[in-house]
Amino acid sequence: MQGVVKSFDPTSGDGIVVADTGDLPEFDLASDALVGSIFRMLRQGQRVVFELNADGRATKLRLGSEADMETPH
């Protein structure tokens, strides 16, 4: 799933990602969202690829290639 970081608090690790689907759903970040990721910080508006965990929270955040992001060439 692709989306954009809406907010991120580096102290608590809390944040929200907005998915790129039709109704732009928002997902809270899971506590392990950045574990194993190249990210240590997230900035508002940053594009990410992520998965949803069993609780419906965004996890496994990573950068996507242009192909992953379906960016036109």
C-alpha positions as CSV (number, residue, x, y, z in Angstrom):
1,M,0.0,0.0,0.0
2,Q,1.3,3.5,-0.8
3,G,0.7,6.7,1.1
4,V,1.9,9.9,2.6
5,V,3.0,10.7,6.2
6,K,0.4,13.1,7.7
7,S,2.1,13.5,11.0
8,F,4.9,12.0,13.1
9,D,6.2,12.6,16.6
10,P,9.8,11.4,16.9
11,T,9.7,11.4,20.7
12,S,6.7,9.0,21.1
13,G,6.9,7.4,17.6
14,D,3.2,8.1,17.1
15,G,2.1,9.1,13.6
16,I,-0.5,8.9,10.9
17,V,-0.2,7.7,7.3
18,V,-2.8,8.6,4.6
19,A,-3.3,5.9,2.0
20,D,-3.5,6.7,-1.7
21,T,-6.8,4.8,-2.2
22,G,-10.0,6.5,-3.3
23,D,-11.4,7.6,0.1
24,L,-7.9,8.5,1.5
25,P,-8.1,6.4,4.7
26,E,-5.8,7.3,7.6
27,F,-3.8,4.7,9.5
28,D,-2.0,5.1,12.9
29,L,1.5,3.9,12.9
30,A,2.2,0.6,14.7
31,S,4.8,0.7,17.4
32,D,7.1,-1.4,15.2
33,A,6.5,0.7,12.1
34,L,10.1,1.7,11.7
35,V,11.8,-1.5,13.0
36,G,14.1,-2.8,10.3
37,S,13.5,0.3,8.2
38,I,16.0,2.8,6.8
39,F,13.8,5.5,8.4
40,R,14.7,6.9,11.8
41,M,12.5,10.0,11.3
42,L,9.5,10.7,9.1
43,R,8.5,14.1,7.8
44,Q,5.0,15.4,6.9
45,G,4.3,14.8,3.2
46,Q,6.9,12.0,2.8
47,R,5.8,9.2,0.5
48,V,6.1,5.7,1.8
49,V,5.1,2.1,1.1
50,F,3.6,0.2,4.0
51,E,1.7,-2.8,5.1
52,L,-1.2,-3.1,7.6
53,N,-0.8,-5.3,10.7
54,A,-3.6,-7.4,12.2
55,D,-4.8,-4.3,14.2
56,G,-5.1,-2.2,11.0
57,R,-2.1,-0.1,11.9
58,A,0.6,0.9,9.3
59,T,3.8,-1.1,9.7
60,K,7.0,-2.0,7.7
61,L,7.4,1.5,6.3
62,R,9.8,1.7,3.4
63,L,10.7,3.8,0.4
64,G,9.2,2.7,-2.8
65,S,10.6,2.7,-6.3
66,E,8.9,4.7,-9.0
67,A,7.4,1.4,-10.1
68,D,6.0,0.7,-6.6
69,M,4.6,4.1,-6.4
70,E,3.1,3.8,-9.9
71,T,4.7,7.1,-10.8
72,P,4.3,8.0,-14.5
73,H,7.5,8.3,-16.4
